[in-house]
Each structure stands twice: as C-alpha cells, then as structure tokens.
Amino acid sequence: MLERLIELQLYQALLESNASEHSARMLAMRNASDAAKDLMDDLNLTFNQARQAGITREIAEISAGRAALE
C-alpha cells in the first residue's frame, strides 16, 4: 500500500510539473502576442503621423505656390 501511495504521489508531481510548464508557455505566448500588438499600434501611429505630416507639407507648398502666383 505504501508503495502505491508513493507511486501516486510521484505521478501527481509529474502531472503538476507538466501543467506548470504548459501554463508558463501559455503566459509567455500571451505576453509575446500582447507586445506584438502594442508594437503594431505604435508603428501604425508613427506611419499615420508621417503620412499626415507629408500631406500637410504638400498643402502648405500648394498654398505657398498659389500665393506666389497672385
């Protein structure tokens, strides 16, 4: 009976170890996914700001050119 109890405790420890490793991997993947989403948001914002700055510059050049012709 004692042998069976020790065997079951070792098996339970093995299962808990596997579950813990799986949980740690899931958490790491979630953190990596969240970081990638944040990076995409930052890059998208930077791209949009650069695009808007270009549009504003072009409008200013067009307005200056029109003013110079008048």
PDB file of N, CA, C, O and CB in Angstrom:
ATOM      1  N   MET A   1       0.825  -1.192   0.000  1.00  0.00           N
ATOM      2  CA  MET A   1       0.000   0.000   0.000  1.00  0.00           C
ATOM      3  C   MET A   1       0.874   1.262   0.000  1.00  0.00           C
ATOM      4  O   MET A   1       0.594   2.215  -0.728  1.00  0.00           O
ATOM      5  CB  MET A   1      -0.941  -0.006   1.214  1.00  0.00           C
ATOM      6  N   LEU A   2       1.913   1.263   0.805  1.00  0.00           N
ATOM      7  CA  LEU A   2       2.820   2.417   0.858  1.00  0.00           C
ATOM      8  C   LEU A   2       3.504   2.626  -0.498  1.00  0.00           C
ATOM      9  O   LEU A   2       3.710   3.761  -0.929  1.00  0.00           O
ATOM     10  CB  LEU A   2       3.884   2.222   1.970  1.00  0.00           C
ATOM     11  N   GLU A   3       3.850   1.533  -1.157  1.00  0.00           N
ATOM     12  CA  GLU A   3       4.484   1.632  -2.469  1.00  0.00           C
ATOM     13  C   GLU A   3       3.540   2.303  -3.471  1.00  0.00           C
ATOM     14  O   GLU A   3       3.971   3.141  -4.263  1.00  0.00           O
ATOM     15  CB  GLU A   3       4.899   0.232  -2.975  1.00  0.00           C
ATOM     16  N   ARG A   4       2.281   1.946  -3.439  1.00  0.00           N
ATOM     17  CA  ARG A   4       1.283   2.532  -4.343  1.00  0.00           C
ATOM     18  C   ARG A   4       1.098   4.016  -4.043  1.00  0.00           C
ATOM     19  O   ARG A   4       0.965   4.827  -4.960  1.00  0.00           O
ATOM     20  CB  ARG A   4      -0.068   1.791  -4.218  1.00  0.00           C
ATOM     21  N   LEU A   5       1.091   4.371  -2.756  1.00  0.00           N
ATOM     22  CA  LEU A   5       0.945   5.778  -2.358  1.00  0.00           C
ATOM     23  C   LEU A   5       2.110   6.614  -2.884  1.00  0.00           C
ATOM     24  O   LEU A   5       1.900   7.703  -3.418  1.00  0.00           O
ATOM     25  CB  LEU A   5       0.857   5.900  -0.821  1.00  0.00           C
ATOM     26  N   ILE A   6       3.318   6.117  -2.740  1.00  0.00           N
ATOM     27  CA  ILE A   6       4.500   6.836  -3.242  1.00  0.00           C
ATOM     28  C   ILE A   6       4.441   6.957  -4.760  1.00  0.00           C
ATOM     29  O   ILE A   6       4.777   8.002  -5.318  1.00  0.00           O
ATOM     30  CB  ILE A   6       5.803   6.116  -2.816  1.00  0.00           C
ATOM     31  N   GLU A   7       4.015   5.891  -5.423  1.00  0.00           N
ATOM     32  CA  GLU A   7       3.891   5.904  -6.880  1.00  0.00           C
ATOM     33  C   GLU A   7       2.881   6.967  -7.322  1.00  0.00           C
ATOM     34  O   GLU A   7       3.137   7.701  -8.276  1.00  0.00           O
ATOM     35  CB  GLU A   7       3.467   4.511  -7.400  1.00  0.00           C
ATOM     36  N   LEU A   8       1.749   7.054  -6.646  1.00  0.00           N
ATOM     37  CA  LEU A   8       0.728   8.042  -6.988  1.00  0.00           C
ATOM     38  C   LEU A   8       1.209   9.467  -6.717  1.00  0.00           C
ATOM     39  O   LEU A   8       0.910  10.382  -7.485  1.00  0.00           O
ATOM     40  CB  LEU A   8      -0.553   7.768  -6.203  1.00  0.00           C
ATOM     41  N   GLN A   9       1.946   9.654  -5.635  1.00  0.00           N
ATOM     42  CA  GLN A   9       2.467  10.996  -5.323  1.00  0.00           C
ATOM     43  C   GLN A   9       3.482  11.440  -6.373  1.00  0.00           C
ATOM     44  O   GLN A   9       3.485  12.604  -6.774  1.00  0.00           O
ATOM     45  CB  GLN A   9       3.116  11.015  -3.918  1.00  0.00           C
ATOM     46  N   LEU A  10       4.330  10.541  -6.815  1.00  0.00           N
ATOM     47  CA  LEU A  10       5.281  10.863  -7.875  1.00  0.00           C
ATOM     48  C   LEU A  10       4.557  11.185  -9.181  1.00  0.00           C
ATOM     49  O   LEU A  10       4.930  12.119  -9.891  1.00  0.00           O
ATOM     50  CB  LEU A  10       6.258   9.700  -8.085  1.00  0.00           C
ATOM     51  N   TYR A  11       3.524  10.408  -9.489  1.00  0.00           N
ATOM     52  CA  TYR A  11       2.753  10.650 -10.703  1.00  0.00           C
ATOM     53  C   TYR A  11       2.061  12.008 -10.636  1.00  0.00           C
ATOM     54  O   TYR A  11       2.039  12.744 -11.623  1.00  0.00           O
ATOM     55  CB  TYR A  11       1.718   9.532 -10.916  1.00  0.00           C
ATOM     56  N   GLN A  12       1.498  12.343  -9.480  1.00  0.00           N
ATOM     57  CA  GLN A  12       0.840  13.640  -9.298  1.00  0.00           C
ATOM     58  C   GLN A  12       1.859  14.776  -9.450  1.00  0.00           C
ATOM     59  O   GLN A  12       1.563  15.795 -10.075  1.00  0.00           O
ATOM     60  CB  GLN A  12       0.151  13.713  -7.906  1.00  0.00           C
ATOM     61  N   ALA A  13       3.033  14.605  -8.890  1.00  0.00           N
ATOM     62  CA  ALA A  13       4.073  15.628  -9.018  1.00  0.00           C
ATOM     63  C   ALA A  13       4.464  15.814 -10.481  1.00  0.00           C
ATOM     64  O   ALA A  13       4.688  16.941 -10.922  1.00  0.00           O
ATOM     65  CB  ALA A  13       5.309  15.251  -8.180  1.00  0.00           C
ATOM     66  N   LEU A  14       4.548  14.731 -11.226  1.00  0.00           N
ATOM     67  CA  LEU A  14       4.872  14.803 -12.652  1.00  0.00           C
ATOM     68  C   LEU A  14       3.780  15.543 -13.417  1.00  0.00           C
ATOM     69  O   LEU A  14       4.077  16.384 -14.266  1.00  0.00           O
ATOM     70  CB  LEU A  14       5.064  13.392 -13.233  1.00  0.00           C
ATOM     71  N   LEU A  15       2.514  15.231 -13.119  1.00  0.00           N
ATOM     72  CA  LEU A  15       1.401  15.917 -13.778  1.00  0.00           C
ATOM     73  C   LEU A  15       1.385  17.413 -13.456  1.00  0.00           C
ATOM     74  O   LEU A  15       1.153  18.241 -14.337  1.00  0.00           O
ATOM     75  CB  LEU A  15       0.074  15.284 -13.362  1.00  0.00           C
ATOM     76  N   GLU A  16       1.632  17.749 -12.203  1.00  0.00           N
ATOM     77  CA  GLU A  16       1.661  19.158 -11.799  1.00  0.00           C
ATOM     78  C   GLU A  16       2.813  19.890 -12.468  1.00  0.00           C
ATOM     79  O   GLU A  16       2.680  21.056 -12.840  1.00  0.00           O
ATOM     80  CB  GLU A  16       1.777  19.280 -10.276  1.00  0.00           C
ATOM     81  N   SER A  17       3.937  19.211 -12.620  1.00  0.00           N
ATOM     82  CA  SER A  17       5.082  19.819 -13.292  1.00  0.00           C
ATOM     83  C   SER A  17       4.753  20.100 -14.751  1.00  0.00           C
ATOM     84  O   SER A  17       5.067  21.175 -15.263  1.00  0.00           O
ATOM     85  CB  SER A  17       6.316  18.910 -13.189  1.00  0.00           C
ATOM     86  N   ASN A  18       4.129  19.152 -15.417  1.00  0.00           N
ATOM     87  CA  ASN A  18       3.736  19.351 -16.818  1.00  0.00           C
ATOM     88  C   ASN A  18       2.718  20.470 -16.951  1.00  0.00           C
ATOM     89  O   ASN A  18       2.812  21.288 -17.867  1.00  0.00           O
ATOM     90  CB  ASN A  18       3.165  18.059 -17.404  1.00  0.00           C
ATOM     91  N   ALA A  19       1.751  20.515 -16.051  1.00  0.00           N
ATOM     92  CA  ALA A  19       0.742  21.561 -16.097  1.00  0.00           C
ATOM     93  C   ALA A  19       1.367  22.933 -15.856  1.00  0.00           C
ATOM     94  O   ALA A  19       0.982  23.915 -16.490  1.00  0.00           O
ATOM     95  CB  ALA A  19      -0.352  21.288 -15.067  1.00  0.00           C
ATOM     96  N   SER A  20       2.317  22.994 -14.950  1.00  0.00           N
ATOM     97  CA  SER A  20       3.003  24.250 -14.661  1.00  0.00           C
ATOM     98  C   SER A  20       3.797  24.732 -15.875  1.00  0.00           C
ATOM     99  O   SER A  20       3.776  25.918 -16.201  1.00  0.00           O
ATOM    100  CB  SER A  20       3.933  24.084 -13.452  1.00  0.00           C
ATOM    101  N   GLU A  21       4.483  23.828 -16.531  1.00  0.00           N
ATOM    102  CA  GLU A  21       5.250  24.191 -17.724  1.00  0.00           C
ATOM    103  C   GLU A  21       4.323  24.678 -18.831  1.00  0.00           C
ATOM    104  O   GLU A  21       4.616  25.668 -19.502  1.00  0.00           O
ATOM    105  CB  GLU A  21       6.083  22.996 -18.217  1.00  0.00           C
ATOM    106  N   HIS A  22       3.216  23.987 -19.019  1.00  0.00           N
ATOM    107  CA  HIS A  22       2.244  24.383 -20.044  1.00  0.00           C
ATOM    108  C   HIS A  22       1.687  25.775 -19.742  1.00  0.00           C
ATOM    109  O   HIS A  22       1.546  26.601 -20.644  1.00  0.00           O
ATOM    110  CB  HIS A  22       1.091  23.353 -20.130  1.00  0.00           C
ATOM    111  N   SER A  23       1.380  26.024 -18.493  1.00  0.00           N
ATOM    112  CA  SER A  23       0.860  27.334 -18.086  1.00  0.00           C
ATOM    113  C   SER A  23       1.889  28.433 -18.333  1.00  0.00           C
ATOM    114  O   SER A  23       1.540  29.514 -18.806  1.00  0.00           O
ATOM    115  CB  SER A  23       0.459  27.315 -16.602  1.00  0.00           C
ATOM    116  N   ALA A  24       3.141  28.165 -18.020  1.00  0.00           N
ATOM    117  CA  ALA A  24       4.201  29.155 -18.231  1.00  0.00           C
ATOM    118  C   ALA A  24       4.376  29.453 -19.721  1.00  0.00           C
ATOM    119  O   ALA A  24       4.592  30.601 -20.108  1.00  0.00           O
ATOM    120  CB  ALA A  24       5.531  28.658 -17.627  1.00  0.00           C
ATOM    121  N   ARG A  25       4.283  28.415 -20.552  1.00  0.00           N
ATOM    122  CA  ARG A  25       4.399  28.635 -22.007  1.00  0.00           C
ATOM    123  C   ARG A  25       3.225  29.463 -22.522  1.00  0.00           C
ATOM    124  O   ARG A  25       3.406  30.356 -23.351  1.00  0.00           O
ATOM    125  CB  ARG A  25       4.463  27.280 -22.762  1.00  0.00           C
ATOM    126  N   MET A  26       2.024  29.167 -22.030  1.00  0.00           N
ATOM    127  CA  MET A  26       0.844  29.925 -22.464  1.00  0.00           C
ATOM    128  C   MET A  26       0.981  31.396 -22.072  1.00  0.00           C
ATOM    129  O   MET A  26       0.661  32.285 -22.862  1.00  0.00           O
ATOM    130  CB  MET A  26      -0.445  29.324 -21.852  1.00  0.00           C
ATOM    131  N   LEU A  27       1.447  31.646 -20.874  1.00  0.00           N
ATOM    132  CA  LEU A  27       1.629  33.019 -20.405  1.00  0.00           C
ATOM    133  C   LEU A  27       2.686  33.742 -21.241  1.00  0.00           C
ATOM    134  O   LEU A  27       2.507  34.908 -21.591  1.00  0.00           O
ATOM    135  CB  LEU A  27       2.027  33.030 -18.916  1.00  0.00           C
ATOM    136  N   ALA A  28       3.770  33.067 -21.558  1.00  0.00           N
ATOM    137  CA  ALA A  28       4.824  33.676 -22.377  1.00  0.00           C
ATOM    138  C   ALA A  28       4.299  34.011 -23.772  1.00  0.00           C
ATOM    139  O   ALA A  28       4.614  35.070 -24.315  1.00  0.00           O
ATOM    140  CB  ALA A  28       6.043  32.733 -22.480  1.00  0.00           C
ATOM    141  N   MET A  29       3.509  33.126 -24.348  1.00  0.00           N
ATOM    142  CA  MET A  29       2.946  33.384 -25.677  1.00  0.00           C
ATOM    143  C   MET A  29       1.947  34.532 -25.631  1.00  0.00           C
ATOM    144  O   MET A  29       1.897  35.341 -26.557  1.00  0.00           O
ATOM    145  CB  MET A  29       2.271  32.119 -26.231  1.00  0.00           C
ATOM    146  N   ARG A  30       1.156  34.616 -24.577  1.00  0.00           N
ATOM    147  CA  ARG A  30       0.205  35.721 -24.443  1.00  0.00           C
ATOM    148  C   ARG A  30       0.955  37.041 -24.322  1.00  0.00           C
ATOM    149  O   ARG A  30       0.576  38.034 -24.944  1.00  0.00           O
ATOM    150  CB  ARG A  30      -0.716  35.510 -23.217  1.00  0.00           C
ATOM    151  N   ASN A  31       2.012  37.055 -23.526  1.00  0.00           N
ATOM    152  CA  ASN A  31       2.814  38.273 -23.379  1.00  0.00           C
ATOM    153  C   ASN A  31       3.462  38.674 -24.698  1.00  0.00           C
ATOM    154  O   ASN A  31       3.529  39.859 -25.024  1.00  0.00           O
ATOM    155  CB  ASN A  31       3.888  38.077 -22.310  1.00  0.00           C
ATOM    156  N   ALA A  32       3.938  37.696 -25.452  1.00  0.00           N
ATOM    157  CA  ALA A  32       4.549  37.989 -26.748  1.00  0.00           C
ATOM    158  C   ALA A  32       3.508  38.536 -27.721  1.00  0.00           C
ATOM    159  O   ALA A  32       3.787  39.467 -28.476  1.00  0.00           O
ATOM    160  CB  ALA A  32       5.212  36.727 -27.330  1.00  0.00           C
ATOM    161  N   SER A  33       2.316  37.958 -27.701  1.00  0.00           N
ATOM    162  CA  SER A  33       1.241  38.448 -28.577  1.00  0.00           C
ATOM    163  C   SER A  33       0.841  39.871 -28.211  1.00  0.00           C
ATOM    164  O   SER A  33       0.648  40.713 -29.088  1.00  0.00           O
ATOM    165  CB  SER A  33       0.016  37.523 -28.496  1.00  0.00           C
ATOM    166  N   ASP A  34       0.717  40.135 -26.924  1.00  0.00           N
ATOM    167  CA  ASP A  34       0.366  41.495 -26.476  1.00  0.00           C
ATOM    168  C   ASP A  34       1.448  42.496 -26.873  1.00  0.00           C
ATOM    169  O   ASP A  34       1.138  43.606 -27.306  1.00  0.00           O
ATOM    170  CB  ASP A  34       0.157  41.526 -24.945  1.00  0.00           C
ATOM    171  N   ALA A  35       2.712  42.111 -26.729  1.00  0.00           N
ATOM    172  CA  ALA A  35       3.815  43.001 -27.102  1.00  0.00           C
ATOM    173  C   ALA A  35       3.804  43.267 -28.607  1.00  0.00           C
ATOM    174  O   ALA A  35       4.071  44.387 -29.041  1.00  0.00           O
ATOM    175  CB  ALA A  35       5.170  42.393 -26.677  1.00  0.00           C
ATOM    176  N   ALA A  36       3.496  42.243 -29.402  1.00  0.00           N
ATOM    177  CA  ALA A  36       3.438  42.421 -30.856  1.00  0.00           C
ATOM    178  C   ALA A  36       2.299  43.360 -31.238  1.00  0.00           C
ATOM    179  O   ALA A  36       2.453  44.197 -32.127  1.00  0.00           O
ATOM    180  CB  ALA A  36       3.265  41.061 -31.562  1.00  0.00           C
ATOM    181  N   LYS A  37       1.155  43.221 -30.567  1.00  0.00           N
ATOM    182  CA  LYS A  37       0.023  44.120 -30.847  1.00  0.00           C
ATOM    183  C   LYS A  37       0.379  45.563 -30.489  1.00  0.00           C
ATOM    184  O   LYS A  37       0.056  46.492 -31.229  1.00  0.00           O
ATOM    185  CB  LYS A  37      -1.235  43.673 -30.061  1.00  0.00           C
ATOM    186  N   ASP A  38       1.042  45.737 -29.355  1.00  0.00           N
ATOM    187  CA  ASP A  38       1.456  47.090 -28.950  1.00  0.00           C
ATOM    188  C   ASP A  38       2.439  47.678 -29.959  1.00  0.00           C
ATOM    189  O   ASP A  38       2.355  48.858 -30.299  1.00  0.00           O
ATOM    190  CB  ASP A  38       2.095  47.065 -27.542  1.00  0.00           C
ATOM    191  N   LEU A  39       3.362  46.858 -30.432  1.00  0.00           N
ATOM    192  CA  LEU A  39       4.331  47.319 -31.422  1.00  0.00           C
ATOM    193  C   LEU A  39       3.630  47.704 -32.722  1.00  0.00           C
ATOM    194  O   LEU A  39       3.965  48.717 -33.335  1.00  0.00           O
ATOM    195  CB  LEU A  39       5.387  46.235 -31.688  1.00  0.00           C
ATOM    196  N   MET A  40       2.661  46.900 -33.139  1.00  0.00           N
ATOM    197  CA  MET A  40       1.905  47.224 -34.354  1.00  0.00           C
ATOM    198  C   MET A  40       1.155  48.543 -34.192  1.00  0.00           C
ATOM    199  O   MET A  40       1.123  49.357 -35.115  1.00  0.00           O
ATOM    200  CB  MET A  40       0.916  46.092 -34.692  1.00  0.00           C
ATOM    201  N   ASP A  41       0.557  48.755 -33.031  1.00  0.00           N
ATOM    202  CA  ASP A  41      -0.156  50.014 -32.783  1.00  0.00           C
ATOM    203  C   ASP A  41       0.799  51.202 -32.840  1.00  0.00           C
ATOM    204  O   ASP A  41       0.482  52.234 -33.433  1.00  0.00           O
ATOM    205  CB  ASP A  41      -0.864  49.972 -31.416  1.00  0.00           C
ATOM    206  N   ASP A  42       1.964  51.053 -32.223  1.00  0.00           N
ATOM    207  CA  ASP A  42       2.948  52.142 -32.233  1.00  0.00           C
ATOM    208  C   ASP A  42       3.433  52.439 -33.650  1.00  0.00           C
ATOM    209  O   ASP A  42       3.546  53.600 -34.045  1.00  0.00           O
ATOM    210  CB  ASP A  42       4.143  51.788 -31.334  1.00  0.00           C
ATOM    211  N   LEU A  43       3.718  51.386 -34.409  1.00  0.00           N
ATOM    212  CA  LEU A  43       4.183  51.579 -35.779  1.00  0.00           C
ATOM    213  C   LEU A  43       3.092  52.194 -36.657  1.00  0.00           C
ATOM    214  O   LEU A  43       3.375  53.035 -37.510  1.00  0.00           O
ATOM    215  CB  LEU A  43       4.644  50.247 -36.373  1.00  0.00           C
ATOM    216  N   ASN A  44       1.859  51.775 -36.444  1.00  0.00           N
ATOM    217  CA  ASN A  44       0.742  52.328 -37.204  1.00  0.00           C
ATOM    218  C   ASN A  44       0.575  53.815 -36.901  1.00  0.00           C
ATOM    219  O   ASN A  44       0.346  54.612 -37.810  1.00  0.00           O
ATOM    220  CB  ASN A  44      -0.559  51.566 -36.887  1.00  0.00           C
ATOM    221  N   LEU A  45       0.689  54.189 -35.636  1.00  0.00           N
ATOM    222  CA  LEU A  45       0.588  55.592 -35.240  1.00  0.00           C
ATOM    223  C   LEU A  45       1.723  56.406 -35.863  1.00  0.00           C
ATOM    224  O   LEU A  45       1.492  57.500 -36.378  1.00  0.00           O
ATOM    225  CB  LEU A  45       0.613  55.723 -33.703  1.00  0.00           C
ATOM    226  N   THR A  46       2.936  55.883 -35.816  1.00  0.00           N
ATOM    227  CA  THR A  46       4.084  56.582 -36.402  1.00  0.00           C
ATOM    228  C   THR A  46       3.901  56.760 -37.909  1.00  0.00           C
ATOM    229  O   THR A  46       4.178  57.829 -38.453  1.00  0.00           O
ATOM    230  CB  THR A  46       5.389  55.813 -36.113  1.00  0.00           C
ATOM    231  N   PHE A  47       3.435  55.708 -38.577  1.00  0.00           N
ATOM    232  CA  PHE A  47       3.194  55.789 -40.018  1.00  0.00           C
ATOM    233  C   PHE A  47       2.137  56.848 -40.326  1.00  0.00           C
ATOM    234  O   PHE A  47       2.318  57.663 -41.230  1.00  0.00           O
ATOM    235  CB  PHE A  47       2.753  54.418 -40.570  1.00  0.00           C
ATOM    236  N   ASN A  48       1.042  56.835 -39.579  1.00  0.00           N
ATOM    237  CA  ASN A  48      -0.032  57.804 -39.821  1.00  0.00           C
ATOM    238  C   ASN A  48       0.435  59.232 -39.559  1.00  0.00           C
ATOM    239  O   ASN A  48       0.043  60.150 -40.279  1.00  0.00           O
ATOM    240  CB  ASN A  48      -1.245  57.485 -38.941  1.00  0.00           C
ATOM    241  N   GLN A  49       1.263  59.430 -38.543  1.00  0.00           N
ATOM    242  CA  GLN A  49       1.783  60.769 -38.259  1.00  0.00           C
ATOM    243  C   GLN A  49       2.686  61.240 -39.398  1.00  0.00           C
ATOM    244  O   GLN A  49       2.620  62.401 -39.802  1.00  0.00           O
ATOM    245  CB  GLN A  49       2.557  60.780 -36.920  1.00  0.00           C
ATOM    246  N   ALA A  50       3.522  60.353 -39.911  1.00  0.00           N
ATOM    247  CA  ALA A  50       4.407  60.717 -41.024  1.00  0.00           C
ATOM    248  C   ALA A  50       3.592  61.021 -42.278  1.00  0.00           C
ATOM    249  O   ALA A  50       3.893  61.965 -43.008  1.00  0.00           O
ATOM    250  CB  ALA A  50       5.419  59.584 -41.308  1.00  0.00           C
ATOM    251  N   ARG A  51       2.565  60.221 -42.521  1.00  0.00           N
ATOM    252  CA  ARG A  51       1.714  60.449 -43.690  1.00  0.00           C
ATOM    253  C   ARG A  51       0.993  61.779 -43.574  1.00  0.00           C
ATOM    254  O   ARG A  51       0.915  62.535 -44.542  1.00  0.00           O
ATOM    255  CB  ARG A  51       0.699  59.310 -43.852  1.00  0.00           C
ATOM    256  N   GLN A  52       0.465  62.067 -42.390  1.00  0.00           N
ATOM    257  CA  GLN A  52      -0.238  63.335 -42.173  1.00  0.00           C
ATOM    258  C   GLN A  52       0.719  64.519 -42.311  1.00  0.00           C
ATOM    259  O   GLN A  52       0.344  65.557 -42.857  1.00  0.00           O
ATOM    260  CB  GLN A  52      -0.903  63.351 -40.784  1.00  0.00           C
ATOM    261  N   ALA A  53       1.946  64.372 -41.824  1.00  0.00           N
ATOM    262  CA  ALA A  53       2.931  65.455 -41.962  1.00  0.00           C
ATOM    263  C   ALA A  53       3.230  65.705 -43.439  1.00  0.00           C
ATOM    264  O   ALA A  53       3.382  66.855 -43.852  1.00  0.00           O
ATOM    265  CB  ALA A  53       4.241  65.110 -41.196  1.00  0.00           C
ATOM    266  N   GLY A  54       3.315  64.648 -44.233  1.00  0.00           N
ATOM    267  CA  GLY A  54       3.552  64.801 -45.667  1.00  0.00           C
ATOM    268  C   GLY A  54       2.394  65.506 -46.356  1.00  0.00           C
ATOM    269  O   GLY A  54       2.601  66.371 -47.208  1.00  0.00           O
ATOM    270  N   ILE A  55       1.181  65.135 -45.986  1.00  0.00           N
ATOM    271  CA  ILE A  55       0.001  65.780 -46.567  1.00  0.00           C
ATOM    272  C   ILE A  55      -0.034  67.258 -46.205  1.00  0.00           C
ATOM    273  O   ILE A  55      -0.309  68.106 -47.053  1.00  0.00           O
ATOM    274  CB  ILE A  55      -1.287  65.086 -46.089  1.00  0.00           C
ATOM    275  N   THR A  56       0.244  67.560 -44.950  1.00  0.00           N
ATOM    276  CA  THR A  56       0.257  68.954 -44.502  1.00  0.00           C
ATOM    277  C   THR A  56       1.327  69.752 -45.235  1.00  0.00           C
ATOM    278  O   THR A  56       1.091  70.891 -45.637  1.00  0.00           O
ATOM    279  CB  THR A  56       0.491  69.029 -42.988  1.00  0.00           C
ATOM    280  N   ARG A  57       2.497  69.158 -45.409  1.00  0.00           N
ATOM    281  CA  ARG A  57       3.577  69.836 -46.131  1.00  0.00           C
ATOM    282  C   ARG A  57       3.174  70.111 -47.578  1.00  0.00           C
ATOM    283  O   ARG A  57       3.430  71.199 -48.095  1.00  0.00           O
ATOM    284  CB  ARG A  57       4.865  68.992 -46.091  1.00  0.00           C
ATOM    285  N   GLU A  58       2.552  69.142 -48.231  1.00  0.00           N
ATOM    286  CA  GLU A  58       2.114  69.340 -49.615  1.00  0.00           C
ATOM    287  C   GLU A  58       1.063  70.434 -49.727  1.00  0.00           C
ATOM    288  O   GLU A  58       1.105  71.239 -50.657  1.00  0.00           O
ATOM    289  CB  GLU A  58       1.562  68.041 -50.184  1.00  0.00           C
ATOM    290  N   ILE A  59       0.133  70.473 -48.799  1.00  0.00           N
ATOM    291  CA  ILE A  59      -0.888  71.532 -48.805  1.00  0.00           C
ATOM    292  C   ILE A  59      -0.240  72.894 -48.610  1.00  0.00           C
ATOM    293  O   ILE A  59      -0.617  73.866 -49.265  1.00  0.00           O
ATOM    294  CB  ILE A  59      -1.943  71.283 -47.704  1.00  0.00           C
ATOM    295  N   ALA A  60       0.740  72.964 -47.706  1.00  0.00           N
ATOM    296  CA  ALA A  60       1.438  74.235 -47.471  1.00  0.00           C
ATOM    297  C   ALA A  60       2.192  74.673 -48.721  1.00  0.00           C
ATOM    298  O   ALA A  60       2.203  75.859 -49.050  1.00  0.00           O
ATOM    299  CB  ALA A  60       2.413  74.107 -46.281  1.00  0.00           C
ATOM    300  N   GLU A  61       2.831  73.720 -49.431  1.00  0.00           N
ATOM    301  CA  GLU A  61       3.553  74.059 -50.660  1.00  0.00           C
ATOM    302  C   GLU A  61       2.598  74.538 -51.751  1.00  0.00           C
ATOM    303  O   GLU A  61       2.898  75.485 -52.478  1.00  0.00           O
ATOM    304  CB  GLU A  61       4.350  72.849 -51.159  1.00  0.00           C
ATOM    305  N   ILE A  62       1.457  73.883 -51.856  1.00  0.00           N
ATOM    306  CA  ILE A  62       0.464  74.296 -52.853  1.00  0.00           C
ATOM    307  C   ILE A  62      -0.059  75.701 -52.528  1.00  0.00           C
ATOM    308  O   ILE A  62      -0.196  76.546 -53.413  1.00  0.00           O
ATOM    309  CB  ILE A  62      -0.714  73.278 -52.907  1.00  0.00           C
ATOM    310  N   SER A  63      -0.349  75.933 -51.237  1.00  0.00           N
ATOM    311  CA  SER A  63      -0.843  77.259 -50.839  1.00  0.00           C
ATOM    312  C   SER A  63       0.217  78.336 -51.079  1.00  0.00           C
ATOM    313  O   SER A  63      -0.103  79.435 -51.531  1.00  0.00           O
ATOM    314  CB  SER A  63      -1.263  77.252 -49.353  1.00  0.00           C
ATOM    315  N   ALA A  64       1.466  78.022 -50.779  1.00  0.00           N
ATOM    316  CA  ALA A  64       2.548  78.994 -50.994  1.00  0.00           C
ATOM    317  C   ALA A  64       2.736  79.267 -52.485  1.00  0.00           C
ATOM    318  O   ALA A  64       2.966  80.408 -52.886  1.00  0.00           O
ATOM    319  CB  ALA A  64       3.872  78.482 -50.376  1.00  0.00           C
ATOM    320  N   GLY A  65       2.641  78.234 -53.293  1.00  0.00           N
ATOM    321  CA  GLY A  65       2.763  78.413 -54.737  1.00  0.00           C
ATOM    322  C   GLY A  65       1.632  79.245 -55.302  1.00  0.00           C
ATOM    323  O   GLY A  65       1.857  80.066 -56.190  1.00  0.00           O
ATOM    324  N   ARG A  66       0.442  79.054 -54.815  1.00  0.00           N
ATOM    325  CA  ARG A  66      -0.713  79.831 -55.275  1.00  0.00           C
ATOM    326  C   ARG A  66      -0.552  81.274 -54.842  1.00  0.00           C
ATOM    327  O   ARG A  66      -0.839  82.194 -55.608  1.00  0.00           O
ATOM    328  CB  ARG A  66      -2.038  79.244 -54.727  1.00  0.00           C
ATOM    329  N   ALA A  67      -0.089  81.477 -53.601  1.00  0.00           N
ATOM    330  CA  ALA A  67       0.097  82.832 -53.101  1.00  0.00           C
ATOM    331  C   ALA A  67       1.191  83.556 -53.907  1.00  0.00           C
ATOM    332  O   ALA A  67       1.107  84.766 -54.117  1.00  0.00           O
ATOM    333  CB  ALA A  67       0.458  82.805 -51.596  1.00  0.00           C
ATOM    334  N   ALA A  68       2.195  82.831 -54.347  1.00  0.00           N
ATOM    335  CA  ALA A  68       3.272  83.436 -55.115  1.00  0.00           C
ATOM    336  C   ALA A  68       2.795  83.848 -56.504  1.00  0.00           C
ATOM    337  O   ALA A  68       3.301  84.814 -57.075  1.00  0.00           O
ATOM    338  CB  ALA A  68       4.447  82.471 -55.227  1.00  0.00           C
ATOM    339  N   LEU A  69       1.836  83.127 -57.038  1.00  0.00           N
ATOM    340  CA  LEU A  69       1.308  83.459 -58.362  1.00  0.00           C
ATOM    341  C   LEU A  69       0.382  84.669 -58.336  1.00  0.00           C
ATOM    342  O   LEU A  69       0.184  85.332 -59.355  1.00  0.00           O
ATOM    343  CB  LEU A  69       0.571  82.269 -58.935  1.00  0.00           C
ATOM    344  N   GLU A  70      -0.177  84.948 -57.180  1.00  0.00           N
ATOM    345  CA  GLU A  70      -1.129  86.068 -57.088  1.00  0.00           C
ATOM    346  C   GLU A  70      -0.474  87.398 -56.893  1.00  0.00           C
ATOM    347  O   GLU A  70      -1.160  88.416 -56.801  1.00  0.00           O
ATOM    348  CB  GLU A  70      -2.080  85.841 -55.975  1.00  0.00           C
TER     349      GLU A  70
END
